């Protein structure tokens, strides 16, 4: 099976696995305030990040505290989501989802999807304190 075929199967399997959780689509007009509120409520909680990409590669980061999630608006009404995690500013990781098209809350998970099909899943699960 090709890399593209494996990517499609893995993406479909992941979607099937999440289908039993209630989904709430966040309207684009509310993205900035929603991300600000989500960040405030979950700041310092440990998160796992999982993301697929259009070339079939997967990113997975585990057990780091959430620092912030922001939306950066561009002049053409395009948006980039920035997810910051890590304990210290000098050891912080920022992941970007460019051309953000959907933000969803699915159960306890936040899903940020790009127009190109990349989906970043932010799973929060506890405090570092």
ABEGO torsion letter per residue (X at the ends): XBAAAAAAAAAAAAAAAAAABBBBBBBAAAAAAAAAAAAAAABGBBBBBBBBBAAGBBBBBBGBBBABBBBBBBAAGBBBBBBBBEABAAABBBBBBBGBABBBBBEABBBBBBAAGBBBBBBBAEBAX
